[in-house]
Amino acid sequence: IIPNENDSLADIRNLISWVLENLGPNVPLHFSAYTPRYRMNNPSTSSKILDFAWTEAKKVGLNYVYLGNVLSDKGSNTYCPNCGELIIERRGYYTKAPGLSSQNTCKKCGEKISIVGEFAKSPHHSFF
């Protein structure tokens, strides 16, 4: 999301609607923060507009919405679209899946999580 280019509330709502209507609720949608570089000197994307985009996309029914290029617990993690349980937790380059069963379902409610493959656990990557 680039300030003064595509960060209006209407732009964001239009994108969200298009994704939902044309791709469906289970396609991941990533909103990335912009940082000025080289010849683009727009201001950096505000956390307020990123939070709006994430909240708006979740509110209308997109199940897998993420925020990039920012530190954000809610925007980095995957939650169950049925019960809201934390499924996959991400911090930087470290990932763990406390709510994901071996059948790619939510451990709490049994909802099928739209994920391809299986989560590989590594004893070397713990962030606690």
Summary of the structure (lengths in Angstrom):
residues: 128
radius of gyration: 16.0
end to end distance: 31.5
largest distance: 49.1
contacts: 321
relative contact order: 0.14
helix: 26%
strand: 20%
